[in-house]
Amino acid sequence: MTPNDSVCFLHRNYGMVGLGEITRFETDSPVAADVWWEALCDDLEHETEMPGAEATGPVAFGSFTFDPDRSSSRSVMILPQTIIGRWPGYSWLTQLSWDSITNDAPRQQSAPRPPASVTLRDGVVTERGWREVARLVQDIMSPGSLDQIVLMRDFEAKAASPIDPRWIVETLRHQFPNAYTYLVEGSVGTTSKLTVGVSKSLITSRVMTHSPATDVNHQTLLSALQGRGPLAAHHDEIVEQTCKRLEQFCDTVHVPDCPGCVYSDASTYLVTDVTGIHSPDQGSCLALVDALCPPAFVTGLPPHRATSVLAEVEHVDRGRVSGPTGWVDSLGNGQWVTDCRGGQIDATDPSLVHVFSGHPIGRDDDADMLSTEAERRIDVLQDLFPVDVCRGVA
């Protein structure tokens, strides 16, 4: 990767890195992006030594805004000039050009260096402000109408010099080796929430439900793994909604008998991987992204009602953080994730990263305890930066 003009999507020891840019498309909708990508692929003349192999031809990387109606950010799709990839069983190099293609390999880059110092300070939403909004939302919650909402806090990570995005990517990869790590147009983060993956005829969608990793919640989580309690009911409802959205694209849909868990330093998540067989001529993975977003993982339950409430009460512009980010190839394969934590490198100041952390709120939760838990989760964000990080005051 280069310090500038790079994109990536990595998982474990596999994934892709894109260098440079052939063209881009700014939009507000995965549906519009799907139309653009299909038309572009029809016009592109390309050959591959591995016909039919996933991602070995043209690949577009995308990052979509969470709420385009109230964001200053635009969704974007980028077609890189050079794509370097490694998949189980094969590796490849793709080079694209409007004219002649060079046979020269990409230049080896120097290793990224961490910034000398970083100050993490409050953004638009302070701890007190977040607690007040949390209580306000709880007052309007009612069963069936709004059962949970994911409320965002934002911070500013300010360095003394420009921050190399490759350093953030490498730090995240080492801390979370089993998660998906991404960098597209300054949007950077890591998550286990695979909103949709399409590999030939197989569709995968990971349903994740928040469960704070505190001692008092261990019994709640154990009961949920056995299919009992409100957490299990909450999770089952999201699984059912996901299945209904996938049915229009699939001949069959499979749901495991029992959920599993994903652990992190900040939270534990209840997880179910829903799979299906993709029906022929049902569009690329971008059509599935549009059908499955916004997920409850970054909004609440039910998702569309939670999104409407967030538009009224959440004072921070999430930008492209918690919107779908991923890639699509010329065959319609792809992988797209959504993240309740993430960063956005400032468009005008490369020494500034806007850091976001979403926290789930239930109707009967204690707002003060939630605020304490939110602070604990926010402290985890400091692991991204050197040990001399200080918490500044906005």
N, C-alpha and C positions, 0 to 999 in steps of 0.2 A: 504494500500500500504506500501511497504518497501522502505527505501532509495535507495536500489540497486535492480537490477533484477526485476523491475516492469514495467508493461505496462498498459495503460488504454485508453478507448475511452468513453467519457461521454457527455451526452446531457440533459440539464435541470436536473431533479432528477433521471435520468435513465442512464444505460450504464453498462460497464464491467471493471473489474480490473483483470489483470493477474499477478500471482506471480511465480517466478522461471522459469525454462525452461526445457522442455523435449527434444526438438530438434529445429534446425534452418536451414534455407536455404538461401544462398546468391546468388543473381542473378541480372540481369540487366533488366528483362522483366516481366510484369504481366502474359504474356502467359506462360513463363517457370515456374513461380510460380504456375499457375493454374494446370499445368501438375504434378508438385511436390505434390501439395495439394491433388489432386484427387487420386494419387497413395498412398499417406500416409493414407488418409481416408479409402481406400480399405484394407490396412493392419492393421489399428487400430481396436482392439476389444473393443467396448464400449457399455454400457447400460445406459439408462436414464429412470427416472421415469415419464418424460414428453415427450414421443415420438412425433416428429413432431413440438415441440415448438421451436421457433427460438432461436438459440445460446446456447441451453442447453446441447449440446454435445461438441465435440472438436471444438475449435475456434483458428484460427491463426491470429495474429496481424502482420501487415506489414507496411513498410515505404520504398518508392521507391525514387531513386535519380531523380532530375529534368532532368539532362542531363548526362547520364552515360558515354558518349564519352569524356567528359572533366571534370570529377569529380574524386576526390580521394576517395569519399565515395562509398560504395556498398549498393545496395538495399538488404533488409533483410525481411524474414518471420520468425516469432517466434511462436512456440507452447508452451504456458505456462504449468507449472505443476498443478497450481490451478487457477481456474477462478471463480470469484464472480460476479454475475450479478443481475441486477434489471431491469425489463421491466414492462410496464403497465399491472397490473393484476397478476404478479408472480415474485418471486425472486428465485435464485438457487445458488448452489455451485457445481462445477465440479472439480474432482480431477483425474489426469492422471498419469500413471506410466508405465514403461516398465516391471516392476515386480509386486510386491504387492502394493496395495493402502492403505495408512493409513486412519483410521477413525477419526483422530485427526483434530480438526478445526484449521485454521491458527491462529498463535499467534497475539494478539492485539499489535499494534505498538504505539510508542509514537508519539505525534503530531509533525509535522515538524516545525522547527524554521527558521525564516528568517536570512540571513547572516548579520553580524554586519554592514558591509558597502560594497557598490558596486560602482565602477567607470565605467562609460559608455564612451568609447573613440572610435575614428574613427578606422575602419578596413582597408581593402584594398582600398576602394573607399571613397575619401574625398568629401566634398560639392562642391569644385571647380571642381574636377575630374568628378563628376556626371553631373554637368552642361555642361561641355565640351562634354561629350559623348552624352548627350541629344541633343545638337545642331548638333552634327555629324549625329545622327540618323535622325533628322528632315530633314537634307539636302538630304538624300537618300529616303525619303518617297514619295510615289506617290499614287493617288487614285487607289484602286483595287489591287495594288501590296503590299503596306504596309500602312495601315491606322492608326494603333496604335501599340505601343510597351510598355511593362511593364518592366521598368529598375530598377534593384535592387541596394540598398545601404546596406552596412553591417557595423556592430559595434561590439565591444567587451565589454561584461559586465564582469568585473573582480572583484571578491570578495576576502576578506581577508582569507576566509576559504572555504572548499568545499560547493557548493550550493546544497541543498536538492531539487531534482526535484519535490517532492511532494508539496513543498511550492510554486513553480511556478504554478503547476496544480491548487492548491487551490486558489491562487491569481487570476488566469485567470477565474476560475469558478465563483468567486464572482463578478468580473468585467463584465463578459459577460455570464450571466446565461442562455441565450437562444441559445448560440452558441455551436458548437461541440468542446470539449477540448480533446486533445490527448497527449500521451506520449509513444513513441516507440523508443527504442534504442537511447535515448538521444535527439531525435527530439521532440520538445514540442511547443505547440501553441494552438490557438483557432480560429475558423473560422465559418462563416455561409454558406460557399460554399460547399454544399453536391454535389460532382461530380456525384456520383451514389449511390443509395440505392436500395437493392433488398430484399423484404420481401415476401416470397412465390412467388406468380405470379405477384406482383406489383413492377414496376421499377419507381424510382423517380430520376430526375436529375435537379438540381437547376442551372439555368443560371443567372449569376450576371455580371453586367456591371458597371464599375467605373464611379462615378459622384462626383467630389470633393464637400464637404459640405461647400461651401462658399456662401456668400450672392449673388454674381453675378451669381451663378449657380442655384439659386432657381427657376427662371423662366424657365431655360433650363430643369430642372427636371420636373416641372409642365407640360411643353409642351410634354415631353417624356411620361409622364403618360397618356396623352391624345392621344398618338400615332403620335405626330408631332415632326419634327426637326431631326437633325443629330444623337442625342443620341438615339432616338427611332429607327432610321434606323439601327444604329450600333447594338443595342440590338436585333432587329428583325432578323438581319443576323446571329447572334450567335445562336439564338433560332432555326432558320431554319437548320443550320449546325448540331446542337444537334439532332434534329428530324431525319435527314438523317442518322446519325450514329446509332440511336436507332432502326430504322426501321428493320435492319437485325436481331434484337433480339426480336422484338415485333410483336404481331398480330395487335394491335392498339396503336396509340399514341395520347395523348390529350394535347392541349395547351390552357391555359386560354385566355379569350378574351382580358384582360388587364394585364399589369405588375403591380407589387407592389414595395415596397421599404424596404430596410434594412438600419437602421441608426446606426452609430457608432460615437465615438468622433472625428475620423479622416476623415471619408468619409461617403457619402451616396451612396447606390448601387441600381440600377434598377434590379428587380428580377422577374423571371418567373419560376415556378415549372412545368417542363414537366414530364408527367407520361405516362406509357405504361403498357400493359399486356404482361408479359414474355412468349415467345413461348416455348413449351416443348423442352427439349434436346438442348437448345441453350447455354449451358455452365453456369458457375458460374458468380458471380459478377466480378471476376477478368478479365474475357473476356471483360466485359463492361468497366472496368477501362482502359484496353488497347485501346479500340475503342474511348473513350472519352478524352483521354489525349494525348498531353497537351492541357488544355482548354485555351481559350482566356483570362480568368481571370488572369492568371499568365504569359502569354506570349505576347498577343496582337492580332491584326487582320490583315490578317488571321493567325491562330495559328502556322502552320508549317513554313510559311515564317518568322514570327516574331522569332520563335525559331532559325532559321538559322542565322538571323541577330544578335541575342543575343550571339550566339556562336562566332561571329566575334568581337563584340564591348564590351561585358560585361566582365569586368576584374575580377569579383568575382566568386568563386566557390560556387554555391548555396547549394551543397551537396544534402541532402534530404529535405531541406526546399523548398516548392512549388511543390514538387513531391507528388503523391497520398499517403495518409496514412489512414489506417483503419483496418477492420477485415473481415474475411470470416468464415462461419461455414461449417460443413460437409454436409449440405443440399444445399449449394450454396448461402445462404443468406449473406448479408453483408452491410457495409456502408463505403464509402471512400470519403475523403475530400481532397481539395487542398487549399493552403493558400498563399496569397501574403505577409503575415508577419509571422514570426515565429522565433524559436530559435533552436540551436543545441548545446548541452552540449559537450565541447571538450572531445575527446576520451582519452586523456592522462592527462588532467588537469581539475578535477571536480570543480575547483573554477572559471572556465572560460566558459562563454556562448557566442557563436557567434549569434548575433541578426541580422535579415534581415528585410528589409522593401521595398516592390516593389511599384513603382509609375508609373502610366500610362502617356504616352506622345503621343499627337496628332500632326499632321503635322503643324497645324496653332497655336499651343499653344505657349505662351510666356515662354521661357526657364527660365528667371529670376523669373517669377511668379511661375512656377512649382517648382523651387528650394526652394522658400519661403514656398510653400505649403508642400513640402517634409520635410522641417525642422519642420513645425508645426506637421506633422504626426509623425515624429521621436520623438518629445517631449512626445507624448502619450506613447511611449515605457517605459519612465521613471516611469510610474505608476506601473510597475511591481516590482519596487524596493523601499527600504525605502526612507524617505524624505531627507536623507543626501547624496543622489546620487549626484555626480558632473560630469560635462562633461569634460573629459580629452582631451588632445591633443595627437594625434598619433605621 
